[in-house]
Amino acid sequence: MGAPPAVQARGLVKTFRDQRAVDSIDLDVRQGEIFGVLGPNGAGKTTTLKMLATLLSIDSGEARIFGIDVAANPHRVRQLIGVTGQYASVDEDLTATENLWLFGRLQGLRASEARATTRRLLEQFGLEEAAERRISEFSGGMRRRLDLAASLITRPPLIFLDEPTTGLDPRTRGQMWDTIRGLVADGCTVLLTTQYLDEADQLADRVCVIDHGRKVAEGTPDDLKAQVGESTLQVQLAPGADQAAAAEVVRRILGEEPVLTPESGRMNAPLPDADRAADVLGGLRAAGVSIRSVSVARPTLDEVFLALTGHDVPPADRADGEPGPGAVDIPDDRGSIAPLEVAR
Amino acid sequence: MSTTVLEAPATVLDASAALARTHGRPGIRDTASQTLAMAWRALKKMRRNPEQFFDVALQPLLFTAMFAYVFGGAISGDVDSYLPLLIPGIVAQTVLTTCMATGVQLREDMDKGVFDRFRSLPMSRVAPLAGPMVADLVRYLIAAVLTYLMGLLLGYRPGGGVPGVAGAVVLAVVTGWAIAWAFTWIGTLARSARSVQGISMMILFPLTFLSNAFVPADTLPGWLETFTKVNPVSHLVSATRDLANNGAITAQVGWTLLTGLVVIVIFLPLSVVSYRRSL
């Protein structure tokens, strides 16, 4: 028998009151890979992760971490994992140095080892200058970094990251991605949850999509995107333009049926390849159809969802500023990576 | 801006080696050092938020002066002769109030994100509860010492001298620590810090006032006198009086320590079970 899988879960169930937050989920994460759990708010991502990380009891089903049963041996499992929660789990009243020192001591490091590890981690995560500042004075990005550093003190072979970049600005987000890639280069296995297809695409070797506590798809990010087409061409036709002629151009050039909204003059068409947008625009000009604006959008989580489940991301899940249907990957107020890319 | 990319490590992580190093449960020595680490954290937080000492510091000062001047004449004829009765009572009351703060702060603490990390670490489940309680010894000490100082200022001259008072302070601190486990249990059960406070008050007020802390028990109606005799707070107050006023170690000291032990034996396991369940 080879190396045991980093995570193996069978039929995980968690029920809150009468609602099944997680409804028989199976997961297999191989050693050394980044595995993404993708889904909207309230889909059961965090609950699943908490069960695997011994933070929530498992109502039914079985989970093994490196072959060790989570329910039977939580203490042993805790020695193999690092957990970085959605909300920084560090002590607000302590400084960065004190936090890392404390977590080191709690995990059995001698005082001198804890000091050395603290110094090394602060340096690795670029937090030396903030070392003696209290966490309550930290920015969101610094907190996340410290939080991740705190998970790495004993160099556990499996790291759980719950929405590691939600709420971060694009630059900090990119740094976090680099850090996560570095972990895997170091020999770690990473299981992360995310709401952003973009993030899963950038980081994950394999992804599973969760909706209403159930797994609706699993595969590489490319597999997922293939199900919704590479991108979408969005054209705003000029008032009075010949919509039927425009649709005919799309049909001829892309071989796809466009979605027309006659009242607003909007036309959307799936693009197998972003370069084909130029052909469509050329075709529209040749057919004498004038346009107002044009954009090429990459598939969003919502579109993946629509394609996989046949329903939209439920509106309730978007209540606190999550991206809406056909909207951007990241809400603008959190500083987005330009989601709508004009034809390349 | 320094880079956040991890440098190439000297050795690549080996999951099977990490797997081989795991052990089944935390040992006694681990538990002790984790408890001390948690106590260190609690002390740091106390130093950073000195306002939480207000109640510990103000209550003995205020209550001692208030009770002495308001009740002194009525109960004992004058303030001076009331003080030997009152001061040990105030010490008991203050220590119990401080126990309540232990429960309230544990609840507040447990609601914070950092407790998620404590739960995810391979650490003893007693340490997060016992650590703050070790740090709280400082609070009981401050409360007890301040009360005696205030008494001295008002004219209290304890007959037990320095050894008697020191013994009374130690007894109060130890008892306070033991009884705090009951409030720790409430802290792990209740939904919010506010409800911990509410529940604790409901328990504390009758316990302190229906005792011999402020009045001689023989002035009470028969049924109430009987209750005050079995009330553990009365034992603490009597033991403290015997120590501070006469320098005598009486059977009351034994009863007080026994009560403390019983509280620990019952509520320590309950607290740990309840903390585990709150996962």
Contacts between the chains, C-beta under 8 A, distances in Angstrom:
chain1	res1	chain2	res2	distance
A	3	B	15	6.9
A	3	B	16	6.7
A	6	B	15	7.2
A	31	B	15	5.8
A	53	B	120	5.6
A	54	B	119	7.6
A	54	B	120	6.7
A	54	B	279	7.6
A	55	B	116	6.5
A	55	B	119	5.7
A	55	B	120	5.9
A	55	B	279	6.1
A	56	B	279	6.7
A	57	B	279	6.8
A	66	B	15	5.9
A	66	B	19	5.3
A	67	B	19	7.7
A	68	B	19	7.6
A	68	B	22	7.5
A	73	B	24	7.2
A	75	B	23	7.8
A	75	B	24	6.4
A	75	B	25	5.4
A	75	B	26	6.9
A	75	B	122	5.5
A	76	B	22	4.5
A	76	B	23	7.2
A	76	B	24	6.3
A	76	B	122	7.8
A	78	B	120	6.2
A	78	B	121	6.1
A	78	B	122	3.9
A	78	B	123	7.9
A	79	B	18	7.5
A	79	B	21	7.3
A	79	B	22	4.5
A	79	B	23	7.4
A	79	B	122	4.4
A	80	B	15	7.6
A	80	B	18	5.9
A	80	B	19	6.7
A	80	B	22	6.5
A	81	B	120	7.1
A	83	B	116	7.4
A	83	B	117	7.1
A	83	B	120	4.2
A	85	B	113	6.3
A	85	B	116	5.2
A	85	B	117	7.6
A	87	B	113	4.7
A	88	B	113	5.9
A	89	B	113	4.3
A	89	B	114	5.4
A	89	B	115	7.7
A	89	B	116	4.4
A	89	B	117	3.9
A	89	B	120	7.8
A	90	B	113	7.3
A	90	B	114	5.9
A	90	B	117	7.1
A	91	B	41	6.8
A	91	B	45	8.0
A	91	B	112	7.7
A	91	B	114	4.5
A	92	B	112	7.1
A	92	B	114	7.5
A	93	B	44	7.1
A	93	B	45	4.9
A	93	B	48	5.2
A	93	B	49	7.0
A	94	B	41	6.9
A	94	B	44	6.1
A	94	B	45	7.6
A	98	B	41	8.0
A	98	B	44	6.5
A	102	B	37	5.9
A	102	B	40	7.3
A	102	B	41	5.6
A	103	B	117	6.9
A	103	B	121	7.0
A	105	B	33	7.0
A	105	B	34	7.6
A	105	B	37	4.2
A	105	B	40	8.0
A	106	B	34	5.4
A	106	B	37	5.4
A	106	B	38	7.6
A	106	B	118	7.4
A	106	B	121	5.6
A	106	B	123	5.1
A	106	B	127	7.5
A	107	B	121	6.0
A	107	B	122	6.7
A	107	B	123	7.2
A	108	B	30	6.2
A	108	B	33	7.7
A	123	B	2	7.7
A	124	B	4	7.4
A	124	B	6	5.8
A	124	B	7	6.7
A	125	B	4	5.5
A	126	B	1	6.6
A	126	B	2	3.9
A	126	B	3	6.6
A	126	B	4	5.2
A	128	B	2	7.4
A	134	B	48	7.7
A	145	B	4	6.3
A	150	B	117	6.7
A	155	B	13	5.9
A	155	B	18	7.8
A	156	B	18	6.9
A	157	B	13	5.4
A	157	B	14	7.6
A	157	B	15	3.9
A	157	B	18	4.9
A	157	B	19	7.8
A	158	B	15	7.7
A	175	B	3	7.9
A	175	B	4	4.6
A	176	B	4	7.5
A	178	B	3	7.8
A	178	B	4	6.4
A	178	B	5	4.8
A	179	B	4	5.0
A	179	B	5	6.4
A	179	B	6	6.5
A	181	B	5	7.9
A	182	B	5	5.0
A	182	B	6	3.5
A	183	B	6	6.6
A	185	B	6	7.3
A	185	B	8	7.3
A	186	B	6	5.9
A	186	B	9	5.0
A	186	B	12	6.6
A	186	B	13	5.7
A	187	B	9	7.6
A	187	B	12	4.0
A	187	B	13	3.2
A	187	B	14	6.8
A	187	B	15	7.6
A	188	B	13	5.9
A	189	B	15	7.4
